[in-house]
Amino acid sequence: MIRALLLVALLAGGAALAQAPADLAKRAAYGDAGARKQLERLAESGDATAEHYMGQLYLAGRGVKKDEARAVEWFRRAAAKGDLASAHNLGVIHERASGALRDRDEALKWYRFAAERGFARSQANLGQMLSGKAPEARQWIEKAAARKEPRGLYLLGMLHLEAGEDAQAAGLLREAAESKDRDARYRLGLLYGAGRGVEKDEQLGMQWVRKAAQQGQAQAQYFMAAAYSRGLYGLKRDDIMAADWLRRSARQGNVDAQYALANAYADGRGVAYDPSEALGWILLAAKNNHPQAAQALERIRGLLNKKP
């Protein structure tokens, strides 16, 4: 009897010493090389959860050098075992990556794989990708929204907004915004600013737009810049704050922000006068096909050619 109890205690102690993949991944992400090696050994042994976390590390570049191709390898291994989060991540990578990994058909395949098995975020993303096939797209979006998936709520809200059903749209967008979907927060802010589907409230609208901007929503950041530049939505005019938000948005590829930031540097508005910096931003805006970039480019080049 005593031997049996000792054996149970030893087994329990061994289980306690074993590190869960989630804990190993967390430590590995903060640079613990030992934890990363343990996680990788566990993944190599075929543990789907460990494979998923290895994919996450490579995708984010946490504890290892960022490598989307390696992330795909690990996610594929986990997805083949039925890990739906890994299948979803494969969809995201193939939808949004640059270069050879960008593959719409592969993205659709993996989103559908996870969506058909009940993964709500994949249902929302699949619906968004199928927007050209309206009935099927809406079905997937509604499935995601029914499960209170924030992205699904946002997309369904936008469908109602496009149909002129403002009150329904506002309700869905509010749900998504309260669940921290940054696009929903931006759109809800605009609805409050315009009084569409809700009672007009510019102050509340600005609060939602700011939350979206702070989460990195590029359009919301550009909106913040415009509001500070013109003194809108109850904000005091502030060219320095406007330029700061323009820079954040421009760095994310917002072409209007790139154009406006170029002009801010050319005029010394909210930033130090710097024609060279202005030239860099206007060239980027031109590359991204801003309709007024060519005209501004001529002006900025003129500033550079002026004698001091």
C-alpha positions as CSV (number, residue, x, y, z in Angstrom):
1,M,0.0,0.0,0.0
2,I,2.8,2.4,0.9
3,R,4.7,1.6,-2.3
4,A,1.5,2.3,-4.3
5,L,1.1,5.7,-2.6
6,L,4.8,6.5,-3.2
7,L,4.3,5.6,-6.9
8,V,1.3,7.9,-7.2
9,A,3.2,10.7,-5.5
10,L,6.1,10.3,-7.9
11,L,3.9,10.3,-10.9
12,A,2.1,13.4,-9.7
13,G,5.4,15.1,-9.1
14,G,6.5,14.3,-12.6
15,A,3.4,15.7,-14.0
16,A,3.8,18.9,-12.1
17,L,7.3,19.2,-13.4
18,A,6.2,18.9,-17.0
19,Q,5.7,22.3,-18.5
20,A,2.5,23.0,-20.4
21,P,3.0,24.2,-24.0
22,A,1.3,27.5,-23.2
23,D,3.7,28.2,-20.3
24,L,6.8,27.2,-22.4
25,A,5.6,29.5,-25.3
26,K,5.1,32.4,-22.9
27,R,8.6,32.0,-21.5
28,A,10.1,31.4,-25.0
29,A,8.5,34.6,-26.3
30,Y,10.4,36.6,-23.6
31,G,13.7,35.1,-24.7
32,D,14.0,32.0,-22.6
33,A,16.0,29.8,-24.9
34,G,15.6,26.7,-22.7
35,A,11.8,27.0,-22.8
36,R,11.9,27.4,-26.6
37,K,14.0,24.2,-26.9
38,Q,11.6,22.3,-24.7
39,L,8.7,23.6,-26.7
40,E,10.3,22.6,-29.9
41,R,11.1,19.1,-28.7
42,L,7.5,18.7,-27.6
43,A,6.4,19.9,-31.1
44,E,8.8,17.6,-32.8
45,S,7.2,14.7,-30.9
46,G,3.9,15.5,-32.5
47,D,2.1,17.5,-29.9
48,A,-0.4,19.7,-31.8
49,T,-0.6,22.4,-29.2
50,A,3.2,22.8,-29.1
51,E,3.2,22.9,-32.9
52,H,0.7,25.7,-32.8
53,Y,2.7,27.7,-30.4
54,M,5.9,27.2,-32.4
55,G,4.0,28.6,-35.4
56,Q,3.0,31.6,-33.2
57,L,6.5,32.3,-32.1
58,Y,7.8,32.3,-35.7
59,L,4.8,34.4,-37.0
60,A,5.4,37.1,-34.3
61,G,9.2,36.9,-34.2
62,R,9.1,36.4,-30.5
63,G,12.1,34.4,-29.1
64,V,13.0,33.5,-32.6
65,K,13.7,35.4,-35.8
66,K,10.4,36.2,-37.6
67,D,9.8,33.7,-40.4
68,E,6.4,33.3,-41.9
69,A,7.5,30.3,-43.9
70,R,8.5,28.4,-40.8
71,A,5.3,29.5,-39.1
72,V,3.4,28.0,-42.0
73,E,5.3,24.7,-41.5
74,W,4.3,24.4,-37.9
75,F,0.7,25.6,-38.4
76,R,0.3,23.0,-41.1
77,R,1.4,20.2,-38.9
78,A,-1.0,21.3,-36.1
79,A,-3.9,21.9,-38.6
80,A,-3.4,18.4,-40.0
81,K,-4.2,17.1,-36.5
82,G,-7.4,19.2,-36.4
83,D,-6.1,22.3,-34.6
84,L,-8.5,25.0,-35.8
85,A,-6.6,28.0,-34.5
86,S,-3.6,26.8,-36.6
87,A,-5.8,26.4,-39.6
88,H,-7.2,29.9,-39.1
89,N,-3.7,31.3,-38.9
90,L,-2.8,29.6,-42.2
91,G,-5.7,31.4,-43.7
92,V,-4.5,34.7,-42.3
93,I,-1.0,34.2,-43.6
94,H,-2.0,33.2,-47.1
95,E,-4.5,36.0,-47.3
96,R,-2.2,38.8,-46.1
97,A,1.4,37.8,-46.6
98,S,3.6,39.3,-49.3
99,G,5.4,37.3,-51.9
100,A,5.0,33.6,-52.6
101,L,3.0,32.9,-49.4
102,R,0.2,35.2,-50.5
103,D,-2.3,32.8,-52.0
104,R,-6.1,33.5,-52.1
105,D,-7.1,29.9,-52.8
106,E,-5.0,28.6,-49.9
107,A,-6.5,31.2,-47.6
108,L,-10.0,30.3,-48.6
109,K,-9.2,26.6,-48.2
110,W,-8.0,27.0,-44.6
111,Y,-10.6,29.5,-43.6
112,R,-13.3,27.1,-44.9
113,F,-11.7,24.1,-43.1
114,A,-11.9,25.9,-39.8
115,A,-15.2,27.6,-40.5
116,E,-17.0,24.4,-41.3
117,R,-15.8,23.0,-38.0
118,G,-17.2,26.0,-36.1
119,F,-14.3,28.3,-35.7
120,A,-16.1,31.7,-35.5
121,R,-13.3,34.0,-36.6
122,S,-12.7,31.9,-39.7
123,Q,-16.4,32.1,-40.4
124,A,-16.1,35.9,-40.4
125,N,-12.9,36.0,-42.4
126,L,-14.3,33.6,-45.0
127,G,-17.5,35.7,-45.3
128,Q,-15.4,38.8,-45.8
129,M,-13.3,37.1,-48.5
130,L,-16.4,35.8,-50.3
131,S,-17.9,39.3,-50.5
132,G,-18.4,38.9,-54.2
133,K,-20.6,35.9,-53.6
134,A,-23.2,37.7,-51.5
135,P,-25.5,34.9,-50.3
136,E,-22.8,32.6,-49.1
137,A,-20.7,35.4,-47.7
138,R,-23.6,36.7,-45.6
139,Q,-24.4,33.2,-44.3
140,W,-20.9,32.8,-42.9
141,I,-20.9,36.3,-41.5
142,E,-24.2,35.6,-39.8
143,K,-22.9,32.4,-38.3
144,A,-19.9,34.3,-36.8
145,A,-22.2,37.1,-35.5
146,A,-24.6,34.6,-34.0
147,R,-21.6,33.3,-31.9
148,K,-20.8,36.9,-30.9
149,E,-17.5,36.9,-32.8
150,P,-16.5,40.6,-32.9
151,R,-15.4,40.5,-36.5
152,G,-18.6,38.8,-37.5
153,L,-20.7,41.4,-35.6
154,Y,-18.7,44.2,-37.4
155,L,-19.1,42.7,-40.8
156,L,-22.9,42.1,-40.3
157,G,-23.2,45.7,-39.0
158,M,-21.5,47.0,-42.2
159,L,-23.9,45.0,-44.3
160,H,-26.9,46.6,-42.5
161,L,-25.2,50.0,-42.9
162,E,-24.8,49.6,-46.6
163,A,-28.5,48.6,-46.8
164,G,-29.5,51.9,-45.0
165,E,-30.5,50.0,-41.9
166,D,-28.7,52.4,-39.6
167,A,-30.3,51.4,-36.2
168,Q,-29.5,47.7,-36.7
169,A,-26.0,48.6,-37.9
170,A,-25.3,50.7,-34.9
171,G,-26.4,48.0,-32.5
172,L,-24.1,45.4,-34.1
173,L,-21.2,47.8,-34.4
174,R,-21.6,48.8,-30.7
175,E,-21.4,45.1,-29.7
176,A,-18.3,44.6,-31.8
177,A,-16.7,47.9,-30.5
178,E,-17.3,46.9,-26.9
179,S,-15.5,43.6,-27.7
180,K,-12.5,45.8,-28.9
181,D,-12.8,45.3,-32.7
182,R,-10.9,48.4,-33.9
183,D,-12.8,48.8,-37.2
184,A,-16.1,48.7,-35.4
185,R,-14.9,51.3,-32.9
186,Y,-14.0,53.6,-35.8
187,R,-17.3,53.1,-37.7
188,L,-19.3,53.5,-34.5
189,G,-17.5,56.8,-33.8
190,L,-18.5,58.0,-37.3
191,L,-22.1,57.1,-36.7
192,Y,-22.2,59.1,-33.5
193,G,-20.6,62.0,-35.2
194,A,-23.2,61.9,-38.0
195,G,-26.1,60.9,-35.9
196,R,-26.8,57.8,-38.0
197,G,-28.7,55.1,-36.1
198,V,-27.9,56.8,-32.8
199,E,-28.4,60.2,-31.3
200,K,-25.7,62.6,-32.5
201,D,-22.9,62.9,-30.0
202,E,-19.6,64.2,-31.3
203,Q,-17.8,63.8,-28.0
204,L,-18.8,60.2,-27.7
205,G,-18.0,59.7,-31.4
206,M,-14.5,61.1,-30.8
207,Q,-14.0,58.7,-27.8
208,W,-14.7,55.7,-30.1
209,V,-12.5,57.0,-32.9
210,R,-9.7,57.6,-30.5
211,K,-9.9,54.1,-29.1
212,A,-9.7,52.7,-32.7
213,A,-6.7,55.0,-33.4
214,Q,-4.9,53.9,-30.3
215,Q,-5.3,50.3,-31.4
216,G,-3.6,51.2,-34.7
217,Q,-6.6,51.6,-37.0
218,A,-5.0,53.7,-39.8
219,Q,-8.2,55.4,-41.0
220,A,-9.1,56.4,-37.4
221,Q,-5.6,57.8,-37.0
222,Y,-6.0,59.9,-40.1
223,F,-9.4,61.1,-38.8
224,M,-7.7,62.1,-35.5
225,A,-5.2,64.1,-37.5
226,A,-8.0,65.9,-39.5
227,A,-9.9,66.6,-36.3
228,Y,-6.9,68.2,-34.6
229,S,-5.9,70.0,-37.8
230,R,-9.3,71.7,-38.0
231,G,-10.5,71.8,-34.4
232,L,-13.4,69.4,-35.0
233,Y,-15.4,67.1,-32.7
234,G,-14.7,69.4,-29.7
235,L,-11.0,69.2,-30.0
236,K,-8.8,72.2,-29.8
237,R,-6.8,72.8,-32.9
238,D,-3.3,71.4,-32.5
239,D,-1.0,71.1,-35.5
240,I,1.6,69.1,-33.5
241,M,-1.0,66.5,-32.5
242,A,-2.3,66.4,-36.1
243,A,1.2,65.7,-37.5
244,D,1.7,63.0,-34.9
245,W,-1.4,61.1,-35.9
246,L,-0.6,61.7,-39.6
247,R,2.8,60.0,-39.1
248,R,1.2,57.0,-37.4
249,S,-1.3,56.6,-40.2
250,A,1.2,57.2,-42.9
251,R,3.6,54.6,-41.6
252,Q,0.8,52.0,-41.9
253,G,0.3,52.9,-45.6
254,N,-2.6,55.3,-45.5
255,V,-2.0,57.2,-48.8
256,D,-4.0,60.3,-47.7
257,A,-1.9,60.5,-44.5
258,Q,1.3,60.2,-46.6
259,Y,0.2,63.0,-48.8
260,A,-0.9,65.3,-45.9
261,L,2.3,64.5,-44.0
262,A,4.4,65.5,-47.0
263,N,2.7,68.8,-47.1
264,A,3.1,69.3,-43.4
265,Y,6.9,69.0,-43.7
266,A,6.8,71.2,-46.8
267,D,5.0,73.9,-44.8
268,G,6.6,73.4,-41.4
269,R,3.1,72.8,-40.0
270,G,3.2,70.8,-36.7
271,V,6.7,69.6,-37.6
272,A,10.0,71.3,-38.4
273,Y,10.2,72.5,-42.0
274,D,12.0,69.8,-43.9
275,P,11.7,69.6,-47.7
276,S,13.8,66.5,-47.9
277,E,11.4,64.6,-45.5
278,A,8.5,66.1,-47.5
279,L,10.0,64.6,-50.7
280,G,10.3,61.2,-49.2
281,W,6.6,61.1,-48.1
282,I,5.3,62.6,-51.4
283,L,7.2,60.1,-53.4
284,L,5.6,57.3,-51.4
285,A,2.2,58.9,-51.8
286,A,2.8,59.1,-55.6
287,K,3.9,55.4,-55.6
288,N,0.6,54.6,-53.9
289,N,-1.3,56.5,-56.6
290,H,-2.5,59.6,-54.6
291,P,-4.3,61.7,-57.3
292,Q,-2.7,65.0,-56.2
293,A,0.8,63.7,-55.5
294,A,2.3,64.7,-58.8
295,Q,1.3,68.4,-58.3
296,A,2.6,68.4,-54.8
297,L,5.8,66.7,-55.9
298,E,6.6,69.6,-58.3
299,R,6.1,72.1,-55.5
300,I,8.3,70.2,-53.1
301,R,11.1,69.8,-55.6
302,G,10.9,73.6,-56.1
303,L,11.5,74.1,-52.4
304,L,14.5,71.8,-52.5
305,N,16.0,73.8,-55.4
306,K,15.6,77.2,-53.6
307,K,18.8,78.7,-52.4
308,P,19.1,79.2,-48.6
